[in-house]
């Protein structure tokens, strides 16, 4: 890659970083459920994995980054740059009506490379951690004086992370993410009366977060033949050696025997042993060839993030006011509370996940993940919220007809599909909110420039219209790219 192109890539990555930081102040969601906890949790998976239902904890690849498990960085053989965009359209409905909201955002950018070939990979990136954006009006029908409550929120948290993945053995990888969470969440509550003789009340809460946190990952690849003892190379070797010892013993017995009848028995056993050796050698060769071609293999992944207390500052201002006649300009009568930058802690819950991935060469990839988070322990400046422990199951598949196809581009493309189902941390009005979604994706290789363009489409639903709640039906579209190069890789020859 030319110096100009490399400079352009660096410029684009820096611009993406600055743009994502600017997006922190914008509303990237319109969900009323972003009012709770730290906001709407962001999809942490890159577009490649989004197309597979968001699964991929156990997927390690030499060309693609995986933000779900830091241990997978140990598999990198090439420098990889990744960035993505997301578009979403959400229809929110309850028993009173419905509305549609559209949002767009820069989803992520990341860079990873092999720091020490076959031993250590590292990378860094920036992506949203949570989004807050809601505006809710509630009419107080039982009030003697007509009034309305308003709830409004904006902002969210971003995550800058530094990943390291280490190869402890050819099969075992260990990884750690060091992340810095930062951002501002603004929340506004007010009671406004229709009677001009009454003063309205507004409470504005602003919380800024800036704190480090850590999460860890493991990745293990099993011997593809170890799943079936009858197909294990080690088992074949043991059987061949055992029969070879029998052949040697039988030959000696035949030579030492003086009875023709006894010799015939030994010769029959010798023939059977030699035939077994021949058959085992043939089967061993077939198994070895399958192994060399990368037949079915199994990988397992584990991720863990301990409970952490994030450093935060909270400012609160509360006041009574009226609107100036004929305008929306507030005229403040008096200030009820005014506190600035009070230091406190936000408890980030413990989370863990496990994943399995089966691969057949470069043709098939099948994943399944299970994750959970202990949101019951969530505290926001020692205040609790209406939260419960959450869990999610995600599964997906990728099919590539022929990754080396030249004449047919369709055969070189990667076709993806997946689904996910989760029990969210929200329990409101005695209803537990669940979410489910399905996804489709494509990987479009551009081999001349070492790039893969990823596309994913998701459709799903969260919530319910029961008990005066809101049901969200969403469509999300993700566009990402991966650019591979040999930066930071020392050439073997000058």
C-alpha positions in Angstrom: 0.0 0.0 0.0 1.4 3.4 -0.9 2.4 6.1 1.6 -0.5 8.3 0.4 -3.1 5.5 1.0 -1.7 4.8 4.4 -1.8 8.4 5.3 -5.4 8.5 4.1 -6.3 5.6 6.3 -4.8 7.2 9.4 -6.6 10.5 8.6 -9.9 8.6 8.2 -9.4 6.7 11.5 -8.6 9.9 13.4 -11.7 11.6 11.8 -13.8 8.7 12.8 -12.6 8.9 16.4 -13.4 12.6 16.5 -16.8 12.1 14.9 -17.7 9.4 17.3 -16.8 11.7 20.2 -19.1 14.4 18.7 -21.9 11.9 18.3 -21.8 11.5 22.1 -23.8 14.7 22.4 -26.4 13.6 19.9 -29.4 11.3 20.4 -28.6 8.0 18.7 -31.7 6.4 20.0 -35.3 7.4 20.6 -36.3 4.6 22.9 -38.2 5.4 26.1 -36.3 2.4 27.6 -33.0 4.3 27.3 -34.2 6.2 30.4 -33.0 3.3 32.6 -29.5 2.3 33.9 -26.8 3.8 31.6 -29.1 3.9 28.6 -29.7 1.6 25.7 -26.8 -0.9 25.6 -25.0 -0.7 22.3 -24.5 -3.7 20.1 -20.8 -4.5 20.7 -20.3 -6.8 17.7 -18.8 -5.7 14.4 -20.8 -6.0 11.2 -19.4 -9.4 10.3 -20.8 -10.9 13.5 -24.0 -8.8 13.5 -25.0 -10.7 10.3 -24.7 -13.9 12.4 -27.1 -12.8 15.1 -24.3 -11.0 17.1 -22.6 -14.4 17.9 -18.9 -14.9 17.7 -17.3 -15.2 21.2 -15.5 -18.3 20.0 -14.5 -17.0 16.6 -10.8 -16.2 16.0 -9.6 -15.2 12.5 -6.2 -14.1 11.1 -7.8 -11.3 9.0 -10.8 -10.0 11.0 -11.0 -8.3 14.4 -13.5 -9.5 17.0 -14.5 -7.1 19.7 -16.5 -9.7 21.6 -13.4 -11.6 22.9 -10.0 -10.0 23.3 -8.2 -13.4 23.3 -9.0 -13.6 19.5 -6.5 -10.8 18.8 -3.8 -13.5 19.3 -4.9 -15.1 16.0 -4.0 -12.0 13.8 -1.6 -12.6 11.0 -2.2 -9.3 9.3 -2.9 -5.7 10.3 -6.6 -5.1 10.1 -8.6 -1.8 10.1 -12.3 -2.0 10.6 -15.0 0.6 10.7 -18.8 0.6 10.4 -22.0 2.6 10.2 -25.5 1.8 11.5 -28.9 3.0 10.4 -32.1 2.1 12.3 -35.8 2.6 12.0 -37.9 1.9 15.0 -41.7 1.8 15.2 -42.8 2.5 18.8 -46.4 1.7 19.7 -48.6 1.4 22.7 -52.4 1.3 23.4 -52.6 5.0 22.5 -50.9 5.1 19.1 -47.5 4.7 17.4 -44.6 6.7 16.0 -41.6 6.0 13.9 -38.0 7.2 14.6 -35.0 7.0 12.4 -31.4 7.2 13.6 -27.9 6.9 12.0 -24.5 6.7 13.7 -20.9 5.7 13.3 -20.9 2.3 14.8 -17.2 1.6 15.5 -13.7 1.9 14.3 -10.8 -0.4 15.3 -7.2 -1.3 14.4 -5.4 -4.5 15.2 -2.1 -6.1 14.3 0.2 -9.0 15.3 2.7 -7.5 17.8 4.8 -10.7 17.9 4.1 -13.2 15.2 2.1 -16.3 16.4 2.5 -15.2 20.0 0.9 -11.8 20.6 -1.7 -9.6 18.9 -2.9 -6.2 20.0 -5.3 -3.5 18.9 -7.5 -0.6 19.9 -10.8 0.9 19.0 -13.7 3.2 19.8 -17.4 2.4 19.9 -20.5 3.6 21.7 -21.2 1.8 25.0 -24.7 3.1 25.6 -27.1 5.6 24.1 -29.7 7.8 25.8 -32.4 9.6 23.9 -36.1 9.8 24.9 -38.9 12.3 25.3 -41.9 11.2 27.2 -45.1 13.1 28.2 -47.5 11.8 30.8 -50.8 13.4 31.5 -51.8 13.6 35.2 -55.5 12.8 34.8 -56.2 12.4 38.5 -54.8 15.8 39.4 -57.2 18.5 40.5 -55.4 20.9 38.3 -54.6 19.7 34.7 -50.9 19.0 34.5 -48.3 17.0 32.6 -45.1 15.3 33.5 -42.2 15.4 31.0 -39.2 13.2 30.9 -36.3 13.9 28.5 -32.8 12.5 28.2 -29.8 12.6 25.9 -26.2 11.6 25.6 -24.6 8.3 26.4 -21.2 6.7 27.0 -18.4 5.8 24.6 -15.7 3.2 25.1 -12.1 3.4 24.0 -10.4 0.1 24.4 -7.0 -1.4 24.1 -6.9 -5.2 23.5 -4.1 -7.7 23.9 -4.3 -11.4 23.0 -1.6 -13.9 23.9 -1.1 -17.4 22.5 -0.2 -19.5 25.5 -0.1 -22.6 23.2 -1.1 -23.4 19.6 -4.6 -24.1 20.9 -5.0 -21.7 23.9 -5.3 -17.9 23.8 -5.7 -15.5 26.7 -6.9 -11.9 26.2 -7.5 -8.7 28.2 -9.3 -5.5 27.3 -8.3 -2.2 29.0 -11.2 0.2 28.3 -11.9 3.8 29.2 -15.5 4.7 29.5 -16.4 8.3 29.0 -19.4 10.5 28.3 -22.3 12.6 29.6 -25.9 11.6 30.3 -28.4 14.5 30.6 -31.8 13.8 32.2 -34.6 16.3 32.6 -37.8 15.9 34.6 -40.6 18.5 34.9 -44.1 19.0 36.0 -46.0 21.7 34.0 -49.5 23.0 34.8 -52.0 24.3 32.3 -53.0 27.0 34.9 -50.8 30.0 34.6 -51.3 30.7 38.3 -49.2 27.7 39.2 -45.4 27.5 39.0 -43.9 24.6 37.1 -41.0 22.5 38.5 -38.0 21.2 36.6 -35.1 19.0 37.7 -32.1 18.7 35.5 -29.6 15.9 36.2 -26.2 15.8 34.4 -23.9 12.8 35.0 -20.4 12.7 33.5 -18.4 9.4 33.5 -14.6 9.0 33.0 -13.2 5.7 34.3 -11.2 2.6 33.3 -12.6 -0.9 33.4 -11.3 -4.3 32.4 -12.6 -7.5 30.8 -11.0 -10.8 30.0 -11.3 -13.6 27.4 -10.2 -17.1 26.7 -10.2 -19.0 23.5 -9.4 -22.7 22.9 -9.4 -24.6 19.7 -9.8 -28.4 20.0 -8.1 -30.9 17.8 -10.6 -31.3 15.0 -10.3 -35.0 15.2 -10.3 -35.3 18.9 -14.1 -35.1 18.9 -14.4 -38.6 17.6 -12.0 -41.2 19.1 -12.4 -43.5 16.1 -11.0 -40.6 13.9 -8.1 -39.6 16.2 -4.6 -39.9 14.7 -3.4 -40.9 18.2 -5.8 -43.7 18.4 -4.7 -45.0 14.9 -1.1 -44.8 16.0 -1.8 -46.8 19.1 -3.7 -49.5 17.2 -1.0 -49.7 14.5 1.7 -50.1 17.1 -0.3 -52.7 19.1 -0.9 -54.8 15.9 2.7 -54.3 14.8 3.8 -55.8 18.2 1.4 -58.7 17.6 2.9 -59.3 14.2 6.4 -59.4 15.6 5.3 -61.8 18.4 3.4 -64.0 16.0 6.3 -64.3 13.5 8.5 -65.4 16.4 5.9 -67.9 17.5 5.6 -69.4 14.0 9.4 -69.7 13.7 9.6 -71.5 17.1 6.5 -73.7 16.7 7.0 -77.4 15.7 3.3 -78.1 15.2 1.8 -77.5 11.8 -1.7 -77.1 13.3 -0.3 -74.5 15.7 1.6 -72.7 12.9 -1.6 -72.4 10.9 -3.4 -70.8 13.9 -0.5 -68.3 14.3 -0.5 -67.6 10.5 -4.2 -66.9 10.5 -3.8 -64.5 13.4 -0.8 -62.9 11.6 -2.8 -62.4 8.5 -5.5 -60.7 10.4 -3.1 -58.4 12.3 -1.3 -57.4 9.0 -4.7 -56.7 7.4 -5.7 -54.6 10.4 -2.4 -52.6 10.1 -3.0 -52.0 6.4 -6.6 -50.9 6.9 -5.6 -48.6 9.8 -2.8 -47.0 7.8 -5.3 -46.3 4.9 -7.8 -44.8 7.3 -5.1 -42.8 9.1 -4.0 -41.3 5.8 -7.6 -40.3 5.0 -8.0 -38.7 8.4 -4.7 -36.9 8.0 -5.7 -35.5 4.6 -9.0 -34.3 6.1 -7.1 -32.6 8.9 -4.7 -30.9 6.4 -7.7 -29.6 4.5 -9.2 -28.1 7.6 -12.2 -30.3 8.1 -14.6 -29.7 11.0 -13.0 -28.2 14.0 -14.4 -26.9 17.3 -13.5 -23.8 19.2 -14.7 -22.5 22.6 -14.6 -19.0 24.0 -15.2 -17.5 27.4 -15.5 -13.8 28.3 -15.7 -12.2 31.8 -16.1 -8.7 33.1 -16.0 -8.3 36.9 -18.2 -5.9 38.8 -16.6 -2.5 38.7 -17.3 0.9 40.3 -17.0 3.7 37.7 -15.9 7.2 38.7 -18.6 9.7 38.0 -19.7 13.3 38.8 -23.3 14.4 39.1 -24.7 17.9 38.9 -28.3 18.6 39.8 -30.3 21.8 39.5 -34.0 22.1 40.4 -36.1 25.2 40.2 -39.6 26.6 39.9 -40.6 28.5 36.8 -43.2 29.9 34.4 -43.2 30.4 30.7 -43.1 34.0 29.6 -46.5 34.9 28.0 -46.8 33.6 24.5 -43.3 32.1 24.4 -41.3 29.0 25.6 -38.8 31.2 27.5 -38.6 30.1 31.1 -38.9 32.7 33.9 -37.3 31.2 37.0 -38.9 32.1 40.3 -36.5 30.4 42.7 -33.9 27.6 42.8 -34.7 24.6 44.9 -31.4 22.7 44.6 -28.1 23.4 42.9 -25.2 21.0 43.3 -22.3 20.8 41.0 -19.9 17.9 40.2 -20.6 15.7 43.2 -18.3 12.7 43.0 -19.8 9.2 43.2 -19.7 5.7 41.9 -21.8 3.9 39.3 -21.7 0.1 39.7 -21.1 -1.7 36.4 -22.6 -5.2 36.8 -20.6 -8.4 36.5 -21.0 -10.0 33.1 -19.9 -13.3 31.5 -20.4 -15.2 28.3 -19.5 -18.5 26.7 -19.5 -19.4 23.0 -18.9 -22.4 20.7 -17.9 -22.3 17.1 -17.7 -25.1 14.6 -15.8 -24.6 11.3 -15.3 -26.6 8.2 -12.3 -25.2 6.4 -13.3 -21.8 5.0 -16.7 -23.0 3.8 -18.8 -23.3 7.0 -18.8 -21.4 10.2 -21.5 -22.1 12.9 -21.7 -20.2 16.2 -23.7 -20.1 19.4 -23.2 -17.8 22.4 -24.8 -17.4 25.8 -24.2 -14.2 27.9 -25.5 -12.9 31.2 -25.3 -9.8 33.3 -26.0 -9.2 37.0 -28.0 -6.0 36.7 -29.7 -6.5 40.1 -26.5 -5.2 41.7 -26.5 -2.0 39.5 -26.2 1.2 41.6 -26.2 4.8 40.4 -24.8 7.0 43.1 -26.1 4.4 45.6 -29.6 4.6 44.0 -31.2 1.5 42.7 -33.3 1.1 39.5 -36.0 -1.2 38.2 -33.5 -3.7 36.9 -33.2 -7.5 36.9 -30.5 -9.9 35.8 -30.4 -10.3 32.0 -29.3 -13.1 29.6 -29.0 -13.5 25.9 -28.6 -16.4 23.5 -27.3 -15.8 19.9 -26.6 -18.1 17.1 -25.5 -17.7 13.5 -24.0 -19.3 10.4 -21.7 -18.3 7.6 -21.4 -20.1 4.3 -18.7 -19.4 1.6 -19.1 -21.6 -1.5 -15.5 -21.2 -2.6 -13.3 -18.4 -1.1 -10.7 -18.9 -3.9 -13.2 -18.7 -6.8 -12.0 -16.5 -9.6 -14.6 -16.9 -12.4 -17.7 -16.6 -10.2 -17.8 -13.7 -7.7 -21.0 -15.1 -6.1 -19.1 -18.2 -5.0 -16.4 -16.1 -3.3 -19.0 -14.1 -1.3 -19.8 -14.9 2.4 -23.4 -15.5 3.2 -24.6 -15.1 6.8 -27.7 -15.5 8.9 -28.5 -15.6 12.6 -30.9 -14.9 15.4 -30.9 -13.8 19.0 -33.3 -13.9 22.0 -32.8 -12.1 25.2 -34.4 -11.3 28.5 -33.5 -7.7 29.1 -32.7 -6.1 32.4 -36.0 -4.1 32.3 -38.9 -5.2 34.6 -41.6 -2.5 34.4 -45.2 -2.5 35.6 -44.9 -6.2 36.6 -43.8 -7.1 33.1 -40.4 -8.5 32.1 -39.3 -7.1 28.7 -37.9 -9.6 26.2 -36.2 -9.0 22.9 -35.7 -11.1 19.8 -34.2 -10.5 16.4 -33.1 -12.2 13.2 -30.4 -11.1 10.8 -28.9 -11.6 7.4 -25.5 -10.6 6.2 -23.0 -10.6 3.3 -19.3 -10.4 3.1 -18.0 -8.9 -0.2 -14.3 -9.5 -0.8 -12.3 -6.9 -2.8 -9.1 -8.9 -3.2 -7.1 -6.4 -5.2 -7.0 -4.0 -2.3 -7.2 -6.6 0.5 -10.6 -5.3 1.6 -13.9 -7.0 2.7 -17.1 -5.0 2.7 -19.7 -6.3 5.2 -23.4 -5.7 5.2 -26.0 -6.8 7.8 -29.7 -6.3 8.1 -31.6 -7.0 11.4 -35.3 -7.2 12.2 -36.7 -7.6 15.7 -39.0 -6.6 18.5 -38.6 -5.5 22.1 -41.2 -4.9 24.8 -44.9 -5.3 24.9 -48.1 -3.1 24.8 -49.4 -4.8 27.9 -49.5 -2.8 31.2 -49.2 0.6 29.5 -45.8 -0.3 28.1 -44.2 0.3 24.7 -43.4 -2.3 22.0 -40.6 -1.5 19.6 -40.4 -3.1 16.2 -37.0 -2.3 14.6 -35.1 -2.6 11.3 -31.3 -2.0 11.5 -28.8 -1.9 8.7 -25.1 -2.1 9.2 -22.3 -1.4 6.8 -18.7 -2.1 7.6 -15.4 -2.8 6.0 -12.1 -4.6 6.8 -8.9 -3.5 5.3 -5.9 -5.8 5.6 -2.2 -4.8 5.3 1.2 -5.8 6.6 1.9 -2.8 8.8 3.9 -3.4 11.9 4.9 -6.8 10.5 8.7 -7.2 10.2 9.6 -8.8 6.8 11.5 -12.1 7.0 14.0 -11.0 4.3 15.4 -7.6 3.4 
